[in-house]
Amino acid sequence: MFAGLPVRNFGISLEWYRRFLGSSPNFCPNDTEAVWLIAEYRWIYIIVDPKRAGGAIQTVMCSDLEATIAEISKRGIDFSDEERPAEGVRKVIYYDPDGNEIGLGSIPPEEE
């Protein structure tokens, strides 16, 4: 996965994503993009694209959603909305400075 999030202001977005993801980008291919590895073969990047900024929707499934929420909260960012689409399923939603939606979700454990 190589998921992009269009933003208007690179500096403001870079700082927000550093706090949200808990690290600096893994690399910046140029002055308008920053890329983070969030898991093996899974990348998130921001790119300056004012015409499309604020329209992205991403959901990342977490093995320990509660711990992830707590870590992000320690960095000063709290989720804005929550969904429970099915029994044992939870999704929390964050919005970056442009309004892009980044959801973090959990899935119920597999039944034996």
DSSP file (Angstrom, degrees, kcal/mol; ACC not computed):
  #  RESIDUE AA STRUCTURE BP1 BP2  ACC     N-H-->O    O-->H-N    N-H-->O    O-->H-N    TCO  KAPPA ALPHA  PHI   PSI    X-CA   Y-CA   Z-CA
    1    1 A M              0   0    0      0, 0.0    42,-2.4     0, 0.0     2,-0.3   0.000 360.0 360.0 360.0 135.3    0.0    0.0    0.0
    2    2 A F  E     -a   43   0A   0     40,-0.2     2,-0.4     2,-0.0    42,-0.2  -0.783 360.0-173.0-135.6  88.2    1.2    3.5   -0.9
    3    3 A A  E     -a   44   0A   0     40,-2.5    42,-2.7    -2,-0.3     2,-0.3  -0.733   6.8-152.8 -96.8 127.5   -1.6    5.8    0.3
    4    4 A G  E     -a   45   0A   0     -2,-0.4    42,-0.2    40,-0.2    31,-0.0  -0.737  10.0-165.2-102.9 146.9   -1.5    9.5   -0.4
    5    5 A L  E     -a   46   0A   0     40,-2.1    42,-1.7    -2,-0.3     2,-0.2  -0.949  18.4-141.8-128.2 108.7   -3.0   12.4    1.4
    6    6 A P  E     -a   47   0A   0      0, 0.0    48,-1.2     0, 0.0     2,-0.3  -0.514  25.8-178.3 -73.9 136.5   -3.1   15.7   -0.5
    7    7 A V  E     -a   48   0A   0     40,-2.5    42,-2.5    -2,-0.2    46,-0.2  -0.865  30.6-144.5-131.3 163.0   -2.4   18.8    1.6
    8    8 A R  S    S+     0   0    0     -2,-0.3     2,-0.6     1,-0.3    -1,-0.1   0.878  90.0  37.7 -91.7 -48.7   -2.3   22.6    1.1
    9    9 A N     >  -     0   0    0      1,-0.2     4,-2.3    40,-0.1    -1,-0.3  -0.916  63.9-162.9-114.7 112.3    0.5   23.6    3.4
   10   10 A F  H  > S+     0   0    0     -2,-0.6     4,-2.9     1,-0.2     5,-0.2   0.910  88.2  49.5 -61.4 -45.9    3.5   21.3    3.6
   11   11 A G  H  > S+     0   0    0      2,-0.2     4,-1.9     1,-0.2    -1,-0.2   0.923 113.6  44.3 -63.0 -46.9    5.0   22.7    6.8
   12   12 A I  H  > S+     0   0    0      1,-0.2     4,-2.0     2,-0.2    -1,-0.2   0.929 117.8  45.2 -63.8 -45.4    1.8   22.6    8.8
   13   13 A S  H  X S+     0   0    0     -4,-2.3     4,-2.8     2,-0.2     5,-0.3   0.892 108.9  55.9 -67.2 -40.0    0.9   19.1    7.6
   14   14 A L  H  X S+     0   0    0     -4,-2.9     4,-2.1    -5,-0.3    -1,-0.2   0.926 109.7  46.2 -58.5 -45.6    4.4   17.8    8.1
   15   15 A E  H  X S+     0   0    0     -4,-1.9     4,-2.0     2,-0.2    -1,-0.2   0.911 112.7  49.9 -64.7 -42.4    4.3   18.8   11.8
   16   16 A W  H  X S+     0   0    0     -4,-2.0     4,-2.9     1,-0.2    -2,-0.2   0.932 112.7  46.2 -62.7 -45.6    0.8   17.3   12.3
   17   17 A Y  H  X S+     0   0    0     -4,-2.8     4,-2.9     2,-0.2     6,-0.4   0.841 107.7  57.4 -69.5 -32.4    1.7   14.0   10.7
   18   18 A R  H  X>S+     0   0    0     -4,-2.1     4,-1.2    -5,-0.3     5,-0.8   0.942 113.6  40.2 -58.3 -46.3    5.0   13.9   12.7
   19   19 A R  H  <5S+     0   0    0     -4,-2.0    -2,-0.2     2,-0.2    -1,-0.2   0.936 117.2  48.4 -68.4 -46.1    2.9   14.1   15.9
   20   20 A F  H  <5S+     0   0    0     -4,-2.9    -2,-0.2     1,-0.2    -3,-0.2   0.927 121.1  34.8 -60.8 -47.7    0.1   11.8   14.6
   21   21 A L  H  <5S-     0   0    0     -4,-2.9    -1,-0.2     2,-0.2    -2,-0.2   0.591 105.4-126.6 -87.2 -11.2    2.5    9.1   13.4
   22   22 A G  T  <5S+     0   0    0     -4,-1.2     2,-0.3    -5,-0.3    -3,-0.2   0.686  76.4  61.1  77.8  18.3    5.0    9.6   16.2
   23   23 A S  S   <S-     0   0    0     -5,-0.8    -2,-0.2    -6,-0.4    -1,-0.2  -0.989  85.0 -93.3-162.8 164.8    8.1   10.1   14.0
   24   24 A S        -     0   0    0     -2,-0.3    -9,-0.0     1,-0.2    10,-0.0  -0.415  64.0 -79.7 -73.7 161.7    9.7   12.1   11.3
   25   25 A P        -     0   0    0      0, 0.0    11,-0.3     0, 0.0    -1,-0.2  -0.238  29.9-128.1 -61.4 154.1    9.2   10.8    7.7
   26   26 A N  S    S-     0   0    0      9,-2.4     2,-0.3     1,-0.3    10,-0.2   0.837  87.8 -14.6 -70.4 -33.1   11.3    7.9    6.5
   27   27 A F  E     -B   35   0A   0      8,-1.6     8,-2.6     3,-0.0    -1,-0.3  -0.974  52.0-142.0-164.1 158.9   12.1   10.1    3.5
   28   28 A C  E     -     0   0A   0     -2,-0.3     6,-0.2     6,-0.2     3,-0.0  -0.950  10.6-165.9-123.5 106.3   11.2   13.2    1.6
   29   29 A P  E    S-     0   0A   0      0, 0.0     2,-0.3     0, 0.0    -1,-0.1   0.743  72.9 -17.3 -67.7 -21.3   11.5   12.6   -2.2
   30   30 A N  E >  S-B   33   0A   0      3,-0.6     3,-0.9    -3,-0.1    -3,-0.0  -0.891  87.4 -72.1-162.8-170.0   11.3   16.4   -2.8
   31   31 A D  T 3  S+     0   0    0     -2,-0.3   -21,-0.1     1,-0.2     3,-0.0   0.508 125.3  45.1 -77.3  -3.9   10.1   19.6   -1.2
   32   32 A T  T 3  S+     0   0    0      1,-0.1    16,-2.1    16,-0.0     2,-0.3   0.257 105.2  62.3-124.3  11.7    6.4   18.8   -1.5
   33   33 A E  E <   -BC  30  47A   0     -3,-0.9    -3,-0.6    14,-0.2     2,-0.3  -0.994  48.3-176.8-140.2 145.8    6.2   15.2   -0.3
   34   34 A A  E     - C   0  46A   0     12,-1.7    12,-2.2    -2,-0.3     2,-0.4  -0.994  13.0-158.1-139.9 140.1    7.0   13.2    2.9
   35   35 A V  E     -BC  27  45A   0     -8,-2.6    -9,-2.4    -2,-0.3    -8,-1.6  -0.964   6.0-169.6-128.1 132.5    6.7    9.5    3.3
   36   36 A W  E     - C   0  44A   0      8,-3.0     8,-2.4    -2,-0.4     2,-0.7  -0.968  19.3-139.5-119.9 135.3    6.3    7.3    6.4
   37   37 A L  E     + C   0  43A   0     -2,-0.4     6,-0.2     6,-0.2     3,-0.1  -0.847  24.2 174.7 -85.9 118.8    6.6    3.5    6.6
   38   38 A I  E     -     0   0A   0      4,-2.5     2,-0.3    -2,-0.7     5,-0.2   0.651  65.9 -17.2-102.3 -18.1    3.7    2.4    8.9
   39   39 A A  E >  S- C   0  42A   0      3,-1.4     3,-2.7     0, 0.0    -1,-0.4  -0.940  99.5 -50.5-171.0 168.5    4.2   -1.4    8.6
   40   40 A E  T 3  S-     0   0    0      1,-0.3     3,-0.1    -2,-0.3    -3,-0.0  -0.276 127.6  -2.6 -54.1 126.6    5.9   -3.8    6.2
   41   41 A Y  T 3  S+     0   0    0      1,-0.1     2,-0.5   -39,-0.0    -1,-0.3   0.654 112.0 109.9  64.7  18.8    4.8   -2.9    2.6
   42   42 A R  E <   + C   0  39A   0     -3,-2.7    -4,-2.5   -40,-0.1    -3,-1.4  -0.962  41.3 171.3-130.9 116.3    2.5   -0.1    3.9
   43   43 A W  E     -aC   2  37A   0    -42,-2.4   -40,-2.5    -2,-0.5     2,-0.4  -0.908  17.8-162.5-124.1 148.0    3.3    3.5    3.4
   44   44 A I  E     -aC   3  36A   0     -8,-2.4    -8,-3.0    -2,-0.3     2,-0.4  -0.994  17.3-179.1-124.0 137.1    1.5    6.8    3.9
   45   45 A Y  E     -aC   4  35A   0    -42,-2.7   -40,-2.1    -2,-0.4     2,-0.4  -0.983  20.1-144.6-136.1 151.0    2.6   10.0    2.3
   46   46 A I  E     -aC   5  34A   0    -12,-2.2   -12,-1.7    -2,-0.4     2,-0.3  -0.865  20.1-177.3-106.2 148.2    1.6   13.6    2.2
   47   47 A I  E     -aC   6  33A   0    -42,-1.7   -40,-2.5    -2,-0.4     2,-0.5  -0.993  32.8-112.2-145.8 135.9    1.8   15.6   -1.0
   48   48 A V  E     +a    7   0A   0    -16,-2.1   -40,-0.2    -2,-0.3   -16,-0.0  -0.573  55.6 141.5 -70.8 118.6    1.1   19.3   -1.7
   49   49 A D    >>  -     0   0    0    -42,-2.5     3,-1.5    -2,-0.5     4,-1.1  -0.526  25.6-174.8-158.5  78.5   -1.9   19.3   -4.0
   50   50 A P  T 34 S+     0   0    0      0, 0.0     3,-0.3     0, 0.0   -42,-0.1   0.789  80.8  60.1 -54.7 -33.6   -4.2   22.2   -3.0
   51   51 A K  T 34 S+     0   0    0      1,-0.2   -43,-0.1   -44,-0.1    -2,-0.0   0.834 117.7  30.0 -65.1 -31.4   -7.0   21.2   -5.5
   52   52 A R  T X4 S+     0   0    0     -3,-1.5     3,-1.6   -45,-0.1    -1,-0.2   0.435  88.4 130.2-107.0  -1.3   -7.5   17.8   -3.9
   53   53 A A  T 3< S+     0   0    0     -4,-1.1   -46,-0.2    -3,-0.3    -5,-0.0  -0.247  71.6  21.4 -58.3 137.5   -6.5   18.7   -0.3
   54   54 A G  T 3  S+     0   0    0    -48,-1.2    -1,-0.2     1,-0.0   -47,-0.1   0.407  98.0  94.8  90.0  -1.5   -9.0   17.5    2.3
   55   55 A G    <   +     0   0    0     -3,-1.6     2,-0.2   -49,-0.1    -2,-0.1   0.440  54.0 109.8-103.3   0.7  -10.6   14.8    0.2
   56   56 A A        -     0   0    0    -50,-0.3    45,-2.7    -4,-0.2     2,-0.4  -0.475  43.3-168.2 -81.9 148.5   -8.7   11.7    1.2
   57   57 A I  E     +d  101   0B   0     43,-0.2     2,-0.4    -2,-0.2    45,-0.2  -0.971  14.2 168.9-133.2 117.8  -10.2    8.9    3.3
   58   58 A Q  E     -d  102   0B   0     43,-2.4    45,-3.7    -2,-0.4     2,-0.4  -0.972  14.8-166.7-127.9 143.8   -7.8    6.3    4.7
   59   59 A T  E     -d  103   0B   0     -2,-0.4     2,-0.5    43,-0.2    45,-0.2  -0.995   3.4-166.3-131.0 128.9   -8.4    3.6    7.3
   60   60 A V  E     -d  104   0B   0     43,-2.8    45,-2.5    -2,-0.4     2,-0.4  -0.959  16.8-137.6-114.2 125.1   -5.5    1.7    9.0
   61   61 A M  E     -d  105   0B   0     -2,-0.5     2,-0.4    43,-0.2    45,-0.2  -0.677  21.5-155.6 -84.2 135.0   -6.3   -1.5   10.9
   62   62 A C        -     0   0    0     43,-3.3     3,-0.5    -2,-0.4    45,-0.4  -0.869  22.0-147.2-115.2 142.5   -4.5   -1.8   14.2
   63   63 A S  S    S+     0   0    0     -2,-0.4     2,-0.3     1,-0.3    -1,-0.1   0.810 104.4  24.0 -74.2 -29.3   -3.6   -4.9   16.2
   64   64 A D  S  > S+     0   0    0      1,-0.1     4,-2.0    -3,-0.0    -1,-0.3  -0.698  71.5 173.6-135.6  82.9   -4.0   -2.9   19.4
   65   65 A L  H  > S+     0   0    0     -3,-0.5     4,-2.7    -2,-0.3     5,-0.2   0.889  77.7  53.7 -58.8 -44.6   -6.3    0.0   18.7
   66   66 A E  H  > S+     0   0    0      1,-0.2     4,-2.2     2,-0.2    -1,-0.2   0.906 110.0  47.0 -61.3 -42.7   -6.6    1.2   22.3
   67   67 A A  H  > S+     0   0    0      2,-0.2     4,-2.3     1,-0.2    -1,-0.2   0.887 112.1  51.0 -65.5 -38.8   -2.8    1.4   22.7
   68   68 A T  H  X S+     0   0    0     -4,-2.0     4,-2.3     2,-0.2    -2,-0.2   0.921 110.1  49.0 -65.0 -44.1   -2.5    3.3   19.4
   69   69 A I  H  X S+     0   0    0     -4,-2.7     4,-2.4     1,-0.2    -2,-0.2   0.919 111.5  50.3 -59.8 -44.5   -5.2    5.8   20.5
   70   70 A A  H  X S+     0   0    0     -4,-2.2     4,-1.9    -5,-0.2    -2,-0.2   0.898 110.3  49.4 -62.8 -41.8   -3.4    6.3   23.8
   71   71 A E  H  X S+     0   0    0     -4,-2.3     4,-0.8     2,-0.2    -1,-0.2   0.919 112.3  47.0 -65.0 -43.6    0.0    6.9   22.1
   72   72 A I  H ><>S+     0   0    0     -4,-2.3     5,-1.6     1,-0.2     3,-0.8   0.904 109.9  54.2 -64.9 -40.2   -1.5    9.5   19.7
   73   73 A S  H ><5S+     0   0    0     -4,-2.4     3,-2.1     1,-0.3    -1,-0.2   0.874 101.2  58.9 -61.1 -38.5   -3.3   11.2   22.5
   74   74 A K  H 3<5S+     0   0    0     -4,-1.9    -1,-0.3     1,-0.3    -2,-0.2   0.784 102.0  56.0 -60.4 -26.3    0.0   11.6   24.4
   75   75 A R  T <<5S-     0   0    0     -4,-0.8    -1,-0.3    -3,-0.8    -2,-0.2   0.294 127.7 -99.7 -91.4   9.5    1.3   13.5   21.4
   76   76 A G  T < 5S+     0   0    0     -3,-2.1     2,-0.5     1,-0.2    -3,-0.2   0.665  86.6 114.5  88.7  18.0   -1.6   16.0   21.7
   77   77 A I      < -     0   0    0     -5,-1.6     2,-0.3   -58,-0.1    -1,-0.2  -0.984  39.8-173.6-125.2 125.8   -4.0   14.6   19.0
   78   78 A D        -     0   0    0     -2,-0.5    -8,-0.0    -3,-0.1     2,-0.0  -0.868  31.2-103.0-115.0 150.5   -7.4   13.2   19.9
   79   79 A F        -     0   0    0     -2,-0.3    15,-0.3     1,-0.1     3,-0.1  -0.344  20.9-152.0 -70.9 155.1   -9.8   11.5   17.5
   80   80 A S  S    S+     0   0    0     13,-3.3     2,-0.3     1,-0.2    14,-0.2   0.682  70.2  14.1-100.8 -24.0  -12.8   13.5   16.4
   81   81 A D  E     -E   93   0B   0     12,-1.4    12,-2.8     2,-0.0     2,-0.3  -0.953  59.3-152.4-150.8 164.4  -15.4   10.8   15.7
   82   82 A E  E     -E   92   0B   0     -2,-0.3     2,-0.4    10,-0.2    10,-0.2  -0.999   5.5-168.3-145.2 142.8  -16.1    7.1   16.3
   83   83 A E  E     -E   91   0B   0      8,-3.1     8,-2.5    -2,-0.3    -2,-0.0  -0.967  12.0-168.9-129.6 147.9  -18.0    4.4   14.6
   84   84 A R  E     +     0   0B   0     -2,-0.4     6,-0.2     6,-0.2     4,-0.0  -0.708  15.7 171.0-131.7  80.4  -19.0    0.9   15.7
   85   85 A P  E     +     0   0B   0      0, 0.0     2,-0.3     0, 0.0     5,-0.1   0.673  65.2   2.8 -71.3 -17.4  -20.2   -0.7   12.5
   86   86 A A  E >  S-E   89   0B   0      3,-0.5     3,-2.3     0, 0.0     2,-0.1  -0.975  98.1 -63.1-158.5 166.0  -20.6   -4.2   13.9
   87   87 A E  T 3  S+     0   0    0     -2,-0.3     3,-0.1     1,-0.3    -3,-0.0  -0.341 122.8   5.8 -56.2 126.1  -20.2   -6.2   17.1
   88   88 A G  T 3  S+     0   0    0      1,-0.2     2,-0.5    19,-0.1    -1,-0.3   0.518 105.5 114.0  78.0   5.4  -16.6   -6.1   18.2
   89   89 A V  E <   +E   86   0B   0     -3,-2.3    -3,-0.5    18,-0.1     2,-0.4  -0.931  39.0 174.9-113.5 131.6  -15.6   -3.6   15.5
   90   90 A R  E     - F   0 106B   0     16,-0.8    16,-2.4    -2,-0.5     2,-0.4  -0.994  10.1-175.3-136.6 142.1  -14.5   -0.1   16.3
   91   91 A K  E     -EF  83 105B   0     -8,-2.5    -8,-3.1    -2,-0.4     2,-0.4  -0.995   5.9-164.5-136.2 129.7  -13.2    2.8   14.1
   92   92 A V  E     -EF  82 104B   0     12,-2.7    12,-2.7    -2,-0.4     2,-0.5  -0.894  14.4-144.4-111.3 147.8  -11.9    6.1   15.4
   93   93 A I  E     -EF  81 103B   0    -12,-2.8   -13,-3.3    -2,-0.4   -12,-1.4  -0.940  14.2-174.0-122.8 130.3  -11.5    9.0   13.0
   94   94 A Y  E     - F   0 102B   0      8,-2.4     8,-2.8    -2,-0.5     2,-0.4  -0.854  11.9-150.0-112.6 151.6   -8.9   11.8   13.0
   95   95 A Y  E     - F   0 101B   0     -2,-0.3     6,-0.2     6,-0.2     5,-0.0  -0.992  10.2-141.6-124.3 129.5   -8.8   14.8   10.6
   96   96 A D    >   -     0   0    0      4,-2.0     3,-1.8    -2,-0.4   -83,-0.1  -0.204  44.6 -83.4 -76.5 177.7   -5.6   16.4    9.5
   97   97 A P  T 3  S+     0   0    0      0, 0.0    -1,-0.1     0, 0.0   -84,-0.0   0.733 132.1  47.9 -58.1 -22.3   -5.4   20.3    9.2
   98   98 A D  T 3  S-     0   0    0    -92,-0.1   -91,-0.0     2,-0.1   -85,-0.0   0.554 122.1-102.9 -93.0  -9.0   -6.9   20.0    5.7
   99   99 A G    <   +     0   0    0     -3,-1.8     2,-0.1     1,-0.3   -92,-0.1   0.486  65.6 154.6  98.7   4.3   -9.8   17.7    6.7
  100  100 A N        -     0   0    0    -94,-0.1    -4,-2.0     1,-0.1     2,-0.5  -0.443  42.8-126.1 -62.1 139.0   -8.4   14.5    5.3
  101  101 A E  E     -dF  57  95B   0    -45,-2.7   -43,-2.4    -6,-0.2     2,-0.5  -0.791  27.1-177.6 -95.2 125.6   -9.8   11.6    7.2
  102  102 A I  E     -dF  58  94B   0     -8,-2.8    -8,-2.4    -2,-0.5     2,-0.3  -0.952  11.5-167.9-120.9 109.4   -7.5    9.1    8.8
  103  103 A G  E     -dF  59  93B   0    -45,-3.7   -43,-2.8    -2,-0.5     2,-0.5  -0.728  10.6-157.9 -97.0 145.4   -9.4    6.3   10.5
  104  104 A L  E     -dF  60  92B   0    -12,-2.7   -12,-2.7    -2,-0.3     2,-0.3  -0.992  22.8-175.2-118.4 129.4   -7.9    3.7   12.8
  105  105 A G  E     -dF  61  91B   0    -45,-2.5   -43,-3.3    -2,-0.5     2,-0.3  -0.833  20.7-155.9-128.0 162.1   -9.8    0.5   13.1
  106  106 A S  E     - F   0  90B   0    -16,-2.4   -16,-0.8    -2,-0.3   -43,-0.1  -0.935  11.5-150.8-127.1 154.2  -10.0   -2.8   15.0
  107  107 A I        -     0   0    0    -45,-0.4   -18,-0.1    -2,-0.3     3,-0.1  -0.916  31.4 -96.6-121.7 153.2  -11.5   -6.0   13.9
  108  108 A P        -     0   0    0      0, 0.0     3,-0.1     0, 0.0   -19,-0.1  -0.324  48.1 -96.4 -67.1 150.7  -13.0   -8.6   16.2
  109  109 A P        -     0   0    0      0, 0.0     2,-0.1     0, 0.0     0, 0.0  -0.319  48.8 -95.0 -62.7 149.6  -10.7  -11.5   17.1
  110  110 A E        -     0   0    0      1,-0.1     2,-0.2    -3,-0.1    -3,-0.0  -0.403  40.0-118.0 -66.5 139.8  -11.3  -14.6   15.0
  111  111 A E              0   0    0      1,-0.1    -1,-0.1    -2,-0.1     0, 0.0  -0.560 360.0 360.0 -78.8 144.5  -13.6  -17.1   16.4
  112  112 A E              0   0    0     -2,-0.2    -1,-0.1     0, 0.0    -2,-0.1   0.456 360.0 360.0 -87.1 360.0  -12.1  -20.5   17.2
